[in-house]
Amino acid sequence: MRKWQCGNCGYIHDSEEVPEKCPKCGASKEQYRQLSDEAAKLVERSRHSNTLHAHVIDLARQIELVSNDGIADELDPGCVEVFTRCREMAWEMMKLSMTEQAIHMKKGKWG
């Protein structure tokens, strides 16, 4: 499948044919250019990596919610400490992946 990039907003369309207009910004099909095979492969790899980062962020959020429940439960000080540390580590994982996604966007590695 070919990849077409809108020259106006950067939206990437996956199809054998260029769209009549950009679904993001409404630019005409004349604004599109076909990506090279190398650029299209980079888009696919970027999409995969960014999806993995999104999963890490989602999992970290789930750990945060579970940890908050454990902290609120206050069974004993040891449990509260473990849940507190887990929440802190989840935040760190989430921030690392969010930062990497921001770097990808600045480099145009989003797709």
Backbone as a chain_set.jsonl record, in Angstrom:
{"seq": "MRKWQCGNCGYIHDSEEVPEKCPKCGASKEQYRQLSDEAAKLVERSRHSNTLHAHVIDLARQIELVSNDGIADELDPGCVEVFTRCREMAWEMMKLSMTEQAIHMKKGKWG", "coords": {"N": [[0.838, -1.172, 0.0], [0.522, 2.207, -0.77], [1.842, 5.311, 0.521], [0.748, 8.531, 1.128], [1.509, 11.913, 1.618], [0.166, 14.807, 3.016], [0.964, 17.965, 1.942], [0.275, 20.243, 3.197], [-0.616, 19.871, 5.94], [0.672, 17.57, 6.824], [-0.556, 15.129, 7.236], [-0.767, 11.608, 6.831], [-1.8, 9.477, 4.356], [-2.967, 6.24, 3.732], [-3.149, 4.359, 0.988], [-3.793, 3.094, -2.329], [-4.426, 5.076, -4.038], [-4.31, 8.652, -4.235], [-6.081, 10.744, -1.95], [-9.108, 12.646, -2.619], [-9.379, 14.958, -1.105], [-7.725, 16.203, 1.819], [-8.382, 14.547, 4.838], [-7.841, 15.73, 7.251], [-7.142, 18.528, 7.009], [-8.441, 19.409, 4.744], [-7.145, 20.059, 2.396], [-6.534, 20.05, -1.156], [-6.1, 17.249, -3.454], [-3.877, 17.781, -4.953], [-2.055, 18.76, -3.212], [-0.803, 16.637, -2.069], [1.951, 14.335, -1.767], [3.627, 11.424, -2.857], [5.134, 9.162, -0.644], [8.477, 7.957, -0.519], [9.625, 4.524, -0.783], [11.411, 3.991, 1.283], [10.856, 6.076, 3.113], [8.193, 5.439, 3.665], [8.501, 2.974, 4.967], [9.799, 3.848, 7.271], [7.745, 5.337, 8.408], [5.937, 3.27, 9.049], [7.478, 1.836, 10.925], [7.76, 3.832, 12.85], [5.096, 4.227, 13.581], [4.61, 1.749, 14.783], [6.472, 1.751, 16.955], [5.561, 4.021, 18.349], [3.022, 3.147, 19.052], [3.711, 1.118, 20.821], [4.858, 2.677, 22.85], [2.557, 4.045, 23.628], [1.122, 1.95, 24.754], [2.786, 1.353, 26.962], [2.432, 3.72, 28.412], [-0.311, 3.541, 28.968], [-0.372, 1.176, 30.521], [1.222, 2.019, 32.661], [-0.452, 3.971, 33.743], [-2.505, 2.303, 34.629], [-1.134, 0.882, 36.623], [-0.662, 3.004, 38.325], [-3.316, 3.603, 39.18], [-4.025, 1.193, 40.521], [-2.065, 1.215, 42.484], [-2.776, 3.538, 43.869], [-5.189, 2.658, 45.01], [-4.171, 0.675, 46.693], [-2.611, 2.22, 48.414], [-4.61, 3.755, 49.623], [-5.968, 1.738, 50.94], [-4.373, 1.074, 53.112], [-3.356, -1.213, 54.572], [-1.006, -2.006, 55.946], [2.081, -0.387, 57.016], [4.205, -1.362, 55.395], [2.937, -2.278, 53.052], [1.815, 0.122, 52.128], [4.154, 1.536, 51.569], [5.254, -0.033, 49.476], [3.251, 0.212, 47.502], [3.36, 2.965, 47.152], [5.962, 3.322, 46.154], [5.706, 1.815, 43.801], [3.838, 3.387, 42.425], [5.367, 5.718, 42.035], [7.401, 4.682, 40.357], [5.847, 3.927, 38.179], [4.985, 6.43, 37.287], [7.448, 7.424, 36.451], [8.088, 5.651, 34.323], [5.977, 6.297, 32.606], [6.49, 9.008, 32.066], [8.964, 8.785, 30.745], [8.258, 7.4, 28.352], [6.399, 9.216, 27.297], [8.053, 11.404, 26.846], [9.758, 10.355, 24.903], [7.919, 9.998, 22.821], [7.333, 12.689, 22.321], [9.8, 13.526, 21.332], [9.854, 11.989, 19.01], [7.765, 13.222, 17.593], [8.808, 15.805, 17.169], [10.858, 15.156, 15.442], [9.442, 14.357, 13.286], [8.732, 11.739, 13.189], [6.229, 10.265, 13.349], [3.766, 9.56, 11.9]], "CA": [[0.0, 0.0, 0.0], [1.287, 3.458, -0.876], [1.61, 6.337, 1.535], [0.691, 9.872, 0.576], [1.575, 12.902, 2.691], [-0.375, 16.135, 2.713], [1.981, 19.011, 2.03], [-0.235, 21.342, 4.011], [-0.649, 19.575, 7.381], [1.517, 16.431, 7.134], [-1.343, 13.908, 7.377], [-0.331, 10.525, 5.94], [-2.921, 8.675, 3.865], [-2.549, 4.918, 3.272], [-4.038, 3.897, -0.077], [-3.163, 3.06, -3.646], [-4.748, 6.342, -4.711], [-4.304, 9.866, -3.422], [-7.469, 11.139, -1.672], [-9.561, 13.879, -3.277], [-8.998, 16.05, -0.208], [-7.156, 15.749, 3.078], [-9.404, 14.442, 5.882], [-7.454, 16.555, 8.395], [-7.18, 19.978, 6.767], [-9.258, 19.718, 3.582], [-6.34, 20.436, 1.228], [-6.829, 19.278, -2.369], [-5.183, 16.145, -3.717], [-2.641, 18.314, -5.528], [-1.142, 19.062, -2.104], [-0.195, 15.395, -1.613], [3.089, 13.733, -2.465], [3.815, 10.023, -2.491], [6.367, 8.919, 0.092], [9.355, 6.916, -1.058], [9.534, 3.258, -0.05], [12.198, 4.14, 2.522], [10.094, 6.933, 4.027], [7.002, 4.682, 4.065], [8.934, 1.985, 5.964], [10.051, 4.583, 8.511], [6.425, 5.655, 8.968], [5.42, 2.048, 9.667], [8.269, 1.569, 12.134], [7.413, 4.865, 13.826], [3.758, 3.909, 14.093], [4.747, 0.602, 15.688], [7.154, 2.196, 18.174], [4.681, 4.933, 19.077], [1.962, 2.323, 19.632], [4.304, 0.472, 21.998], [4.943, 3.703, 23.899], [1.188, 4.296, 24.113], [0.792, 0.823, 25.642], [3.518, 1.549, 28.211], [1.754, 4.8, 29.129], [-1.575, 3.011, 29.469], [-0.072, 0.248, 31.61], [1.687, 2.818, 33.802], [-1.664, 4.567, 34.339], [-3.2, 1.249, 35.36], [-0.352, 0.652, 37.841], [-0.931, 4.149, 39.195], [-4.641, 3.439, 39.784], [-3.951, 0.084, 41.476], [-1.241, 1.683, 43.6], [-3.591, 4.471, 44.661], [-6.107, 1.837, 45.812], [-3.375, 0.036, 47.739], [-2.246, 3.247, 49.397], [-5.838, 4.106, 50.357], [-6.35, 0.596, 51.772], [-3.564, 1.207, 54.334], [-3.306, -2.447, 55.352], [0.103, -1.821, 56.89], [3.074, 0.54, 56.451], [4.975, -1.989, 54.319], [2.12, -2.254, 51.824], [1.721, 1.51, 51.664], [5.443, 1.888, 50.975], [5.384, -0.724, 48.189], [2.354, 0.856, 46.533], [3.869, 4.318, 46.887], [7.112, 3.168, 45.258], [5.193, 1.38, 42.49], [3.239, 4.557, 41.773], [6.471, 6.582, 41.585], [8.055, 4.049, 39.204], [4.908, 4.012, 37.053], [5.069, 7.796, 36.772], [8.718, 7.558, 35.733], [7.932, 4.945, 33.042], [5.064, 7.064, 31.775], [7.179, 10.225, 31.597], [9.975, 8.398, 29.756], [7.611, 7.119, 27.065], [5.818, 10.459, 26.78], [9.166, 12.213, 26.334], [10.202, 9.744, 23.642], [6.926, 10.345, 21.802], [7.527, 14.105, 21.978], [10.99, 13.572, 20.472], [9.435, 11.464, 17.699], [6.963, 14.244, 16.9], [9.718, 16.874, 16.721], [11.647, 14.633, 14.325], [8.54, 13.956, 12.215], [8.621, 10.268, 13.206], [4.948, 9.968, 13.98], [3.048, 8.749, 10.931]], "C": [[0.885, 1.238, 0.0], [0.926, 4.403, 0.266], [1.743, 7.699, 0.866], [0.694, 10.857, 1.731], [1.055, 14.245, 2.21], [0.724, 17.167, 2.926], [1.555, 20.181, 2.888], [-0.117, 21.043, 5.507], [0.21, 18.384, 7.785], [0.784, 15.112, 7.322], [-0.863, 12.866, 6.377], [-1.52, 9.627, 5.648], [-2.369, 7.369, 3.321], [-3.556, 4.403, 2.245], [-3.244, 3.809, -1.374], [-3.36, 4.378, -4.388], [-4.691, 7.509, -3.721], [-5.767, 10.282, -3.156], [-7.826, 12.438, -2.398], [-9.24, 15.104, -2.429], [-8.517, 15.455, 1.105], [-8.257, 15.686, 4.146], [-9.094, 15.311, 7.105], [-7.684, 18.037, 8.128], [-8.004, 20.382, 5.548], [-8.48, 20.135, 2.345], [-6.665, 19.521, 0.04], [-5.763, 18.204, -2.595], [-3.874, 16.617, -4.349], [-1.598, 18.635, -4.449], [-0.379, 17.822, -1.619], [1.027, 15.029, -2.436], [3.212, 12.296, -1.978], [5.149, 9.877, -1.769], [7.178, 7.829, -0.603], [9.169, 5.645, -0.235], [10.262, 3.351, 1.283], [11.437, 4.977, 3.55], [8.844, 6.208, 4.533], [7.349, 3.629, 5.113], [9.21, 2.657, 7.305], [8.743, 4.965, 9.192], [5.864, 4.429, 9.678], [6.166, 1.711, 10.949], [7.939, 2.579, 13.224], [6.043, 4.607, 14.43], [3.829, 2.761, 15.102], [5.363, 1.041, 17.024], [6.25, 3.104, 19.007], [3.506, 4.199, 19.711], [2.482, 1.607, 20.878], [4.424, 1.459, 23.158], [3.56, 4.009, 24.476], [0.747, 3.174, 25.057], [1.5, 0.963, 26.99], [2.833, 2.631, 29.052], [0.452, 4.301, 29.739], [-1.343, 2.059, 30.649], [0.404, 0.992, 32.858], [0.505, 3.493, 34.502], [-2.441, 3.529, 35.151], [-2.47, 0.931, 36.666], [-0.583, 1.781, 38.833], [-2.275, 3.982, 39.912], [-4.651, 2.324, 40.827], [-3.157, 0.512, 42.712], [-2.015, 2.651, 44.485], [-4.583, 3.716, 45.543], [-5.362, 1.171, 46.964], [-2.958, 1.006, 48.822], [-3.455, 3.593, 50.258], [-6.27, 2.988, 51.301], [-5.611, 0.597, 53.11], [-3.538, -0.051, 55.203], [-2.189, -2.386, 56.397], [1.145, -0.926, 56.223], [3.89, -0.066, 55.312], [4.227, -1.972, 52.999], [2.041, -0.845, 51.257], [3.023, 1.932, 50.996], [5.622, 1.238, 49.603], [4.505, -0.051, 47.144], [2.81, 2.269, 46.183], [5.053, 4.253, 45.922], [6.672, 2.723, 43.862], [4.592, 2.552, 41.728], [4.316, 5.488, 41.241], [7.166, 6.004, 40.354], [7.148, 4.093, 37.97], [4.944, 5.404, 36.435], [6.344, 7.984, 35.96], [8.639, 6.866, 34.372], [7.068, 5.761, 32.083], [5.761, 8.305, 31.214], [8.249, 9.899, 30.556], [9.346, 8.151, 28.388], [6.983, 8.367, 26.463], [6.907, 11.364, 26.187], [9.654, 11.666, 25.002], [9.205, 10.039, 22.518], [7.069, 11.801, 21.374], [8.737, 14.272, 21.063], [10.632, 13.072, 19.076], [8.663, 12.525, 16.921], [7.857, 15.362, 16.373], [10.535, 16.449, 15.507], [10.774, 14.223, 13.138], [8.38, 12.445, 12.122], [7.326, 9.871, 13.911], [4.095, 9.09, 13.091], [1.585, 8.845, 11.026]], "O": [[1.891, 1.288, 0.708], [-0.136, 4.304, 0.879], [2.703, 7.979, 0.147], [-0.026, 10.671, 2.712], [1.441, 14.748, 1.155], [1.338, 17.217, 3.992], [2.377, 21.017, 3.265], [0.417, 21.856, 6.262], [0.461, 18.194, 8.975], [1.418, 14.08, 7.544], [-0.585, 13.186, 5.221], [-2.159, 9.09, 6.553], [-1.416, 7.373, 2.541], [-4.683, 4.052, 2.595], [-2.16, 4.38, -1.495], [-2.565, 4.746, -5.252], [-4.987, 7.359, -2.535], [-6.602, 10.179, -4.055], [-6.948, 13.228, -2.744], [-8.877, 16.157, -2.954], [-8.87, 14.328, 1.452], [-8.984, 16.66, 4.34], [-9.985, 15.596, 7.905], [-8.335, 18.723, 8.916], [-8.245, 21.57, 5.336], [-9.081, 20.526, 1.343], [-7.028, 18.359, 0.224], [-4.679, 18.245, -2.012], [-2.867, 15.912, -4.279], [-0.409, 18.763, -4.742], [0.575, 17.939, -0.851], [1.133, 15.355, -3.618], [2.93, 11.999, -0.818], [6.168, 10.4, -2.22], [6.624, 6.903, -1.195], [8.626, 5.682, 0.869], [9.779, 2.844, 2.295], [11.385, 4.619, 4.727], [8.478, 6.346, 5.7], [6.578, 3.411, 6.048], [8.892, 2.102, 8.356], [8.645, 4.92, 10.418], [5.366, 4.542, 10.798], [5.55, 1.342, 11.949], [7.849, 2.218, 14.398], [5.848, 4.749, 15.637], [3.181, 2.803, 16.147], [4.83, 0.734, 18.09], [6.183, 2.968, 20.229], [3.042, 4.58, 20.785], [1.771, 1.503, 21.877], [4.129, 1.122, 24.304], [3.42, 4.209, 25.682], [0.07, 3.433, 26.052], [0.899, 0.723, 28.037], [2.675, 2.474, 30.262], [0.145, 4.603, 30.892], [-2.044, 2.136, 31.658], [0.034, 0.638, 33.977], [0.476, 3.571, 35.73], [-2.968, 3.832, 36.221], [-3.108, 0.732, 37.7], [-0.688, 1.547, 40.037], [-2.361, 4.197, 41.121], [-5.224, 2.491, 41.904], [-3.536, 0.205, 43.842], [-1.919, 2.59, 45.71], [-4.795, 4.089, 46.697], [-5.87, 1.113, 48.084], [-2.951, 0.665, 50.005], [-3.341, 3.71, 51.478], [-6.869, 3.252, 52.344], [-6.161, 0.17, 54.125], [-3.682, 0.031, 56.422], [-2.404, -2.677, 57.573], [1.105, -0.725, 55.009], [4.235, 0.636, 54.362], [4.807, -1.686, 51.952], [2.184, -0.643, 50.051], [3.001, 2.611, 49.969], [6.091, 1.887, 48.669], [4.955, 0.226, 46.032], [2.659, 2.712, 45.044], [5.134, 5.043, 44.981], [7.203, 3.2, 42.859], [4.81, 2.694, 40.525], [4.203, 5.996, 40.126], [7.486, 6.736, 39.418], [7.626, 4.274, 36.85], [4.933, 5.548, 35.212], [6.328, 8.623, 34.908], [9.076, 7.431, 33.369], [7.387, 5.897, 30.902], [5.636, 8.613, 30.029], [8.426, 10.647, 29.594], [9.848, 8.641, 27.377], [7.028, 8.558, 25.247], [6.702, 12.004, 25.155], [9.931, 12.429, 24.077], [9.61, 10.303, 21.386], [6.939, 12.113, 20.19], [8.703, 15.068, 20.125], [11.051, 13.656, 18.076], [8.886, 12.703, 15.724], [7.676, 15.817, 15.244], [10.865, 17.269, 14.65], [11.29, 13.794, 12.105], [7.942, 11.927, 11.095], [7.35, 9.214, 14.952], [3.733, 7.981, 13.485], [0.874, 8.202, 10.255]]}, "num_chains": 1, "name": "protein.A"}
